[in-house]
Amino acid sequence: MFTDEEGGPDDYAEGVLALVERIPPGRVMAYGDIAEYVGRGGPRQVGSVMSSWGGGVPWWRVVRADGRPASGHEVRALSHYAAEGTPMRPGSDRVDMRRARWDGGDAS
């Protein structure tokens, strides 16, 4: 799934990965945000792309809509958030989506 004839990522996966690469440090997008931005699929499809192909991009910048990082990768994601200064919800291990969500526009 999401693989081209040569075994690499297909056009949809490439679009998802290219967008994830553009998310600035300290900012995040939810799986659904990415699907909406690329204009195809939904959160589950984006999650499948990230599971298959996301190791080479800043995967920790893709979170659930409630700000939780990818299951099984919480500890590593939290260290990236601390290093990048990603806004977190007070007393929580969730990203503060109001402050950290990136809309795909110019990095600022």
Secondary structure in CASP SS format (residue, H / E / C, confidence):
PFRMAT SS
TARGET T0000
AUTHOR 0000-0000-0000
METHOD secondary structure of the structure
MODEL  1
M C 1.00
F C 1.00
T E 1.00
D C 1.00
E C 1.00
E C 1.00
G C 1.00
G C 1.00
P E 1.00
D C 1.00
D H 1.00
Y H 1.00
A H 1.00
E H 1.00
G H 1.00
V H 1.00
L H 1.00
A H 1.00
L H 1.00
V H 1.00
E H 1.00
R H 1.00
I C 1.00
P C 1.00
P C 1.00
G C 1.00
R C 1.00
V E 1.00
M E 1.00
A E 1.00
Y H 1.00
G H 1.00
D H 1.00
I H 1.00
A H 1.00
E H 1.00
Y H 1.00
V H 1.00
G C 1.00
R C 1.00
G C 1.00
G C 1.00
P H 1.00
R H 1.00
Q H 1.00
V H 1.00
G H 1.00
S H 1.00
V H 1.00
M H 1.00
S H 1.00
S H 1.00
W H 1.00
G H 1.00
G H 1.00
G H 1.00
V C 1.00
P C 1.00
W H 1.00
W H 1.00
R H 1.00
V E 1.00
V E 1.00
R C 1.00
A C 1.00
D C 1.00
G C 1.00
R C 1.00
P C 1.00
A C 1.00
S C 1.00
G C 1.00
H C 1.00
E H 1.00
V H 1.00
R H 1.00
A H 1.00
L H 1.00
S H 1.00
H H 1.00
Y H 1.00
A H 1.00
A H 1.00
E H 1.00
G C 1.00
T C 1.00
P C 1.00
M E 1.00
R C 1.00
P C 1.00
G C 1.00
S C 1.00
D C 1.00
R C 1.00
V E 1.00
D C 1.00
M H 1.00
R H 1.00
R H 1.00
A H 1.00
R E 1.00
W C 1.00
D C 1.00
G C 1.00
G C 1.00
D C 1.00
A C 1.00
S C 1.00
END
